[in-house]
Amino acid sequence: MNNYSIISKLILFLLLNVIIINPFRFSVNAFVCEITIVDGSPNQILTTHCQANGQDLGNGTMDPYTTFSYTTPVVDGQRSVITCDMALGNLHGNFQVFDSEVDGGRCRVRALDWRVDENGLFALIDNAFVQRYRWP
């Protein structure tokens, strides 16, 4: 028996051990993030069009005091950003409503809630709406 035969059998044995007895196990930690937007204006219709990392999430149209939700998968270690074009009456803007590096922890616990009115966009943080953006 030559050295190549012994080495080949050893490699085959190790490969079979890895594949059959101890298969590689890995997991990807992922979760679904829900972004809920409420039209907080007393008399204006809010329209939204959102994208996650450039992928279209669709449009939403909300009457006053109604909500619309977007969902997107988020994978740990991969940055995910959701931006929305919004219009409320004659007010228009593009806003970042989710960044996994900033909001990932909050989104794991519950939906990210936003209220939009004539003053801007307010994020629900610690059970209170905090203004994050003004209309441009």
N, C-alpha and C positions, 0 to 999 in steps of 0.2 A: 504494500500500500504506500503510495507516495504522499508527500506533504500536502499537495493540492487536494487530494481526496479527503484527508483528515480535516483540513481547513474548510472545505465545502460542506462536510457533514456537520461541523461545529456551527457554521453560519446557518445552515438549514435548521439545526436544532434550536438555535437562539431565535430565529425568525418564527418558528412554530410556537415556541414558548411565549413569545410576545403576542402573536396573533391569536392563538387558541387559549392559552392559559391565563395570560395577563394582557388582555387587549388594551390598547390606548384608550384612555377615558379622558374626555375633556368636555367642558360645558361652556356655553356662552350665556352670560347673565344678561337677560333682556327683560324689558317690561313695556307695557303700553301706557303712554302718557295721554291723558285726556285734558284738553284745553276747553274750558267752558267760557263763553262770552255772553254777557247780558247787556241788552240795550237799556242803559239807565236814564235815557232821555225821556222826559214826560210826553213829548209830541213829535219826535223825529224817528224815521225808519233808519236802522243801521244795516249797511251791507258790508260783507267781508269776503275776501278771497285770500285763502291761505296756502302756503307752500312749506313743505318740510324738506330741507336740503335740496331745493329746486324741484321737488316732486309735487304736483298739484294735489291739494287736499280737497278742493272744491269751494263752492260759494255758499254763503249763508245770508239770509235776509231776515231781520228781526224787527217786529213791531215793538213799540215801547214796552219795557219791562218783561220782554220775553228773552229766552236764551237759545243759543246754538252751540253745539259741541263739535270739536275736531279730535280725532285720535290718531296717534302715530306710534309705531314701535321705536324704542330707544335701546341701543345695545351699549353695554358698559365698554368704555375705552374708545368708543367712536362718537365724535362730537355730532350732535344733532341740533339743528336750529330751525325754528318755525317762525316765519314772518307772515304778516297779514296786511294786505291793502284794505283800508277801511274808509267808509264814507258815511257821514252823519249829516244830512242836509247838505250845506255847502262846505263842510269841513272834510278834508281828505288827507290821508297820510299812510305811510308804510311803517309798520311797527314790528319789532322783534318780541314775540310773546312767549318764546321758550328758547333757552340755550341750555343744553344738558350740563355744561360746565358750571352754570349758575343755578339753574332751577331743578336739576336732576333729583336732588334730595327731596325737595318739596313735592315733586310730581310722583315720587314713589309712594308717598303717604296718602295723597288724595289728588283729585283733579286740580289743575291750575285754574283758578277762577279770576276772570277779568270783568270789570264793569266799565262801560264806555258811555260817556255823556259829553255835553258841550264843553266841558273843561279839560277833557283828555281821557287817558286810560289809567285805570286804577287796578292794581293787583291785590288779591286777598292774601295778606301776610299776617300770621298770628291772629287770625279772626278779625282783622280790620282791613278795610280797603285803603291802600296807600297809593298815592299818585306816582306813577312811573313815567308817564309821558304826557306832554301837552301837544295839542294839534300844531302842526307846522304852520 
